[in-house]
């Protein structure tokens, strides 16, 4: 138990500085089948001498001008965040990784390592994702030259995507991808020593899949991004099915009403002393007998009533004999 919690904490990569807190370790142990509580995990965590790196206290805050309301994603693939993370190979060669995160589901949509990445490389990655997932409504990114160039501007115009740039000196405007970059650096870049770019791409892609499928998120109720995205897709499909069934039921009822109106005719048998009648009203002078007779679908109601020597008035809904002095056969 202690060894397993130590491996999950990642203490071998940074001495006694853990990559995960005891709460995250508790969730991972429970997902693996360990029936343990938070107090036991915390005790083992303390006995191993593990601890998270404490952040520095925040500096004195200054007054800032209010910003307008930003787009809030309410479904998957509505808003993505993009940024770059820099690292180096074993030989000292620098490279960068383009990270794209789904703001709503926290999925790592893509991580594209490469050297000298430009705006054309960003567009190429977005076009590849367009074939698999479509395009988002909004892209959150900083003011880097890769995102503000003509290539990105033209791609956004053609695909009707809005680019929301962060304010200068305000990385919190793109907080989701910044948080992901910190996790990506701590759990992947700092724990591997890449010999070449090919190996870096392979290990980074493997970590991305593990992040989406195995790493739980507290903001997602301790679910992985893939689980959360699947549940969202299932809920959306169920809602569309119910809406479709409701529309189908309304159409069926409407068609049935039209069918009844089109197929229901009244055969009038007039008795001496006739006069016009309205609906099923019976006067002292006239008595009618109504019989339901089907009419073919291809027969117009007006024509059918005309054949039965009756006039149809849509405005007053009256049925009057065509020739009062002549009895219906």
ABEGO torsion letter per residue (X at the ends): XAAAAAAAAGAAAAEABBABBAAAAAAAAAAAGBBBBAAAAAAAAAAAGBBBBBBBBBBBBBBBBBBBBBBBBABBGABBBBBBBBBBBAAGBBBBBBBBBBAAAGBBABBBBEBGBBAAAAAAAAAAAAAAAEBBABBBBBABAAAABAAAAAAAAAAGBBBBBBBBGBAAABAAAAAAAAAAAAAAAAABBBABAAAAAAAAAAAAAAAAAABBBAAAGGBBAAAAAAAAAAAAAAAAAAAAAAAAAAAAAAAAAAAAAAABBBBBBBBBGBBBBBEABBBAABBBBBBBBBBBAABBAAAAAAAAGBBBBAAAGBBBBABAABBBX
